[in-house]
Amino acid sequence: MLLICNLRSFSRPIISKHFQMRNVHYIQGQEPEPKIREYFYFIDHQGMLFLDDSKMKNFTSCFKEKKFLQFFFKRIRINHTGRYEEDFPFISLCGRERNFIRCDDVPIVYTHVLNIDNSDFLSYGYAGDLLVSKFMPDKIYMLPSTGRVYHPTDEKYGGVGLVKSKLAIEFSKNFEFHNSETNAPTHFKWQNNTYELDQNWFMEQVTKHKLTIRSESD
């Protein structure tokens, strides 16, 4: 059974360095050097985590154990190891294990809004309140060419998090378009407040981390 630091593991992209796999060869648990093991994962645009070589990728085959998910996602970083960087642009390191990750879009996908101590947070990784980011209503960004919705995340993840489609639909009901509906929304209503949206952070992060925006939508 696949181990990560002794823990037993229980649509189309908008931002991605590589969507289609090329001629990438690996074996789950391979040992490229003594006492170093490598595993390969995939995160879909709904934020679910799978072994990369799983034939069926759906809710029944994704990882669900919250403590494991917390452990895995907390350690995600941009892959600067010199190995598989083009096809697995992210990695979750744990001791002598290298867990390479490719994504349908980006590794952090926000799935729910949680109210914790009277403050709103976005939950990701399907770990409930174990994995949350402070919700910033003025930073919601909808990409006009696709309709996908994004929110900032930590720099170590690449700075851009995707909002799961179901939650994005709920958010879209609160958008205001003062610049025509062919452009990004300009304002967002949340909790009896109307926020003027920051139109710059998204492209700044895309440029900074050299992420590639794709033109397709779901």
VEXDREN-2710 file (C-alpha; in Angstrom, 1 decimal):
% VEXDREN-2710
k/r/px/py/pz
1/MET/0.0/0.0/0.0
2/LEU/1.2/3.5/-0.9
3/LEU/2.6/5.3/2.2
4/ILE/3.2/9.0/2.7
5/CYS/5.3/9.6/5.8
6/ASN/3.8/6.5/7.4
7/LEU/0.2/7.7/6.8
8/ARG/-1.9/5.2/4.9
9/SER/-3.7/6.8/2.0
10/PHE/-7.4/6.0/2.6
11/SER/-13.7/19.6/-17.7
12/ARG/-11.0/21.2/-19.0
13/PRO/-8.3/23.5/-17.6
14/ILE/-8.0/27.2/-17.7
15/ILE/-4.6/27.6/-16.0
16/SER/-2.1/24.8/-16.6
17/LYS/1.4/24.4/-17.7
18/HIS/0.5/21.2/-19.4
19/PHE/-2.9/19.6/-19.9
20/GLN/-2.2/16.6/-22.0
21/MET/0.4/14.1/-20.9
22/ARG/3.3/13.5/-23.3
23/ASN/5.6/10.5/-23.2
24/VAL/6.0/10.5/-19.4
25/HIS/7.3/7.2/-18.0
26/TYR/7.1/6.4/-14.3
27/ILE/6.2/3.6/-11.9
28/GLN/4.3/4.4/-8.7
29/GLY/6.8/4.0/-5.8
30/GLN/9.8/4.1/-8.0
31/GLU/13.2/4.5/-6.4
32/PRO/15.4/6.8/-8.5
33/GLU/18.1/6.8/-5.8
34/PRO/18.6/4.9/-2.6
35/LYS/15.8/5.5/0.0
36/ILE/13.9/8.0/-2.2
37/ARG/10.5/7.0/-3.5
38/GLU/8.3/8.8/-6.0
39/TYR/4.6/8.8/-6.5
40/PHE/2.4/10.6/-9.0
41/TYR/-1.0/12.3/-8.4
42/PHE/-3.7/14.2/-10.3
43/ILE/-6.0/17.0/-9.0
44/ASP/-9.1/17.6/-11.2
45/HIS/-11.0/20.9/-11.7
46/GLN/-13.4/19.9/-8.8
47/GLY/-10.4/19.7/-6.5
48/MET/-10.4/15.9/-6.0
49/LEU/-7.1/14.1/-5.6
50/PHE/-6.3/10.8/-7.4
51/LEU/-3.4/8.6/-8.2
52/ASP/-2.4/9.8/-11.6
53/ASP/-2.6/6.4/-13.2
54/SER/-6.1/5.6/-11.9
55/LYS/-8.2/4.6/-14.9
56/MET/-11.4/5.8/-13.3
57/LYS/-11.3/9.3/-11.8
58/ASN/-14.5/10.0/-9.9
59/PHE/-15.8/10.4/-6.4
60/THR/-15.5/6.7/-5.6
61/SER/-11.8/6.6/-6.5
62/CYS/-10.6/9.9/-5.1
63/PHE/-8.8/10.2/-1.7
64/LYS/-11.3/11.1/1.0
65/GLU/-9.5/10.7/4.4
66/LYS/-9.4/14.3/5.8
67/LYS/-6.2/14.0/7.8
68/PHE/-4.4/12.5/4.8
69/LEU/-5.7/15.3/2.6
70/GLN/-4.7/18.0/5.1
71/PHE/-1.2/16.4/5.3
72/PHE/-0.8/16.2/1.5
73/PHE/-2.2/19.6/0.5
74/LYS/-0.3/21.5/3.2
75/ARG/3.0/20.3/1.6
76/ILE/2.2/21.2/-2.0
77/ARG/4.8/23.4/-3.6
78/ILE/5.8/24.4/-7.2
79/ASN/8.0/21.7/-8.5
80/HIS/11.6/22.9/-8.7
81/THR/13.3/19.5/-8.2
82/GLY/14.5/19.2/-11.8
83/ARG/12.4/16.1/-12.2
84/TYR/9.1/15.9/-14.1
85/GLU/8.8/19.7/-13.8
86/GLU/7.1/20.1/-17.2
87/ASP/4.4/17.5/-16.8
88/PHE/4.0/17.6/-13.0
89/PRO/4.4/21.3/-12.1
90/PHE/3.6/20.8/-8.4
91/ILE/5.0/18.5/-5.7
92/SER/4.1/17.5/-2.2
93/LEU/7.3/16.5/-0.3
94/CYS/7.4/14.4/2.8
95/GLY/10.7/13.3/4.1
96/ARG/12.2/10.9/1.5
97/GLU/9.0/10.8/-0.5
98/ARG/8.4/12.9/-3.6
99/ASN/4.7/13.2/-4.6
100/PHE/4.5/14.7/-8.0
101/ILE/1.3/16.4/-9.0
102/ARG/-0.3/17.5/-12.2
103/CYS/-3.6/19.4/-12.3
104/ASP/-6.7/19.9/-14.5
105/ASP/-6.2/23.6/-13.8
106/VAL/-4.5/24.6/-10.5
107/PRO/-3.9/22.5/-7.3
108/ILE/-6.1/24.6/-5.0
109/VAL/-9.8/24.4/-5.7
110/TYR/-12.2/26.1/-3.3
111/THR/-15.3/24.0/-2.7
112/HIS/-17.2/25.6/0.2
113/VAL/-17.6/28.8/2.2
114/LEU/-17.3/28.1/5.9
115/ASN/-18.1/30.6/8.7
116/ILE/-15.5/30.2/11.5
117/ASP/-15.7/32.6/14.5
118/ASN/-17.9/35.0/12.5
119/SER/-15.4/35.2/9.7
120/ASP/-15.8/33.6/6.2
121/PHE/-13.2/31.1/4.9
122/LEU/-13.0/29.1/1.7
123/SER/-12.4/25.4/2.2
124/TYR/-10.3/23.4/-0.2
125/GLY/-8.9/19.8/-0.6
126/TYR/-12.2/18.2/0.7
127/ALA/-10.8/18.4/4.2
128/GLY/-13.5/20.6/5.8
129/ASP/-12.2/23.2/8.2
130/LEU/-8.7/21.5/8.2
131/LEU/-7.8/23.3/5.0
132/VAL/-9.1/26.9/4.7
133/SER/-8.2/30.3/3.3
134/LYS/-9.5/33.6/4.4
135/PHE/-12.3/34.7/2.0
136/MET/-11.5/38.0/0.3
137/PRO/-14.7/39.1/-1.5
138/ASP/-13.0/41.9/-3.3
139/LYS/-10.6/39.4/-4.9
140/ILE/-13.1/37.3/-6.7
141/TYR/-12.2/37.2/-10.4
142/MET/-14.2/35.7/-13.3
143/LEU/-12.3/35.0/-16.5
144/PRO/-14.6/36.4/-19.2
145/SER/-13.5/34.0/-21.9
146/THR/-14.5/30.9/-19.9
147/GLY/-16.7/32.0/-17.0
148/ARG/-14.4/30.3/-14.5
149/VAL/-14.0/32.0/-11.2
150/TYR/-10.8/32.4/-9.2
151/HIS/-9.7/33.6/-5.8
152/PRO/-6.2/34.1/-4.4
153/THR/-4.3/31.4/-2.7
154/ASP/-0.9/31.1/-1.0
155/GLU/2.2/31.9/-3.2
156/LYS/3.6/28.5/-2.6
157/TYR/0.6/27.1/-4.6
158/GLY/1.1/29.5/-7.5
159/GLY/-1.0/32.4/-6.1
160/VAL/-4.2/31.4/-8.0
161/GLY/-7.0/29.2/-6.7
162/LEU/-10.0/28.0/-8.7
163/VAL/-13.6/28.2/-7.3
164/LYS/-15.4/24.9/-7.9
165/SER/-18.1/25.2/-10.5
166/LYS/-21.0/24.7/-8.2
167/LEU/-19.8/27.4/-5.8
168/ALA/-18.9/29.6/-8.7
169/ILE/-22.5/29.5/-9.9
170/GLU/-23.6/30.7/-6.5
171/PHE/-21.1/33.5/-6.5
172/SER/-22.1/34.6/-10.0
173/LYS/-25.6/35.5/-8.7
174/ASN/-23.9/38.3/-6.8
175/PHE/-21.8/39.8/-9.6
176/GLU/-22.4/43.3/-11.0
177/PHE/-21.2/44.3/-14.4
178/HIS/-20.6/48.0/-14.8
179/ASN/-18.4/47.5/-17.8
180/SER/-20.7/45.3/-19.9
181/GLU/-21.2/41.6/-19.4
182/THR/-18.6/40.8/-22.0
183/ASN/-15.9/41.9/-19.5
184/ALA/-15.1/40.7/-16.0
185/PRO/-17.5/41.7/-13.3
186/THR/-16.7/44.9/-11.5
187/HIS/-18.5/44.4/-8.2
188/PHE/-19.5/41.6/-5.9
189/LYS/-22.2/41.6/-3.3
190/TRP/-21.5/39.7/-0.1
191/GLN/-23.1/39.8/3.3
192/ASN/-25.0/43.0/2.7
193/ASN/-21.9/44.7/1.4
194/THR/-20.9/45.5/-2.2
195/TYR/-17.2/45.2/-3.0
196/GLU/-15.4/46.8/-5.9
197/LEU/-13.4/43.9/-7.5
198/ASP/-9.7/44.0/-7.9
199/GLN/-9.2/43.5/-11.6
200/ASN/-5.4/43.2/-11.5
201/TRP/-4.3/40.5/-9.1
202/PHE/-5.2/37.6/-11.3
203/MET/-3.1/38.5/-14.3
204/GLU/-0.3/39.6/-12.0
205/GLN/-0.1/36.1/-10.5
206/VAL/-0.4/34.5/-13.9
207/THR/2.5/36.5/-15.1
208/LYS/4.5/36.1/-12.0
209/HIS/4.2/32.3/-11.9
210/LYS/4.2/31.9/-15.7
211/LEU/0.9/30.1/-15.8
212/THR/-0.7/29.5/-19.1
213/ILE/-4.3/30.6/-19.6
214/ARG/-6.3/28.3/-21.9
215/SER/-9.2/29.6/-23.8
216/GLU/-11.5/26.6/-23.4
217/SER/-14.4/26.3/-20.9
218/ASP/-16.2/23.3/-19.5
END
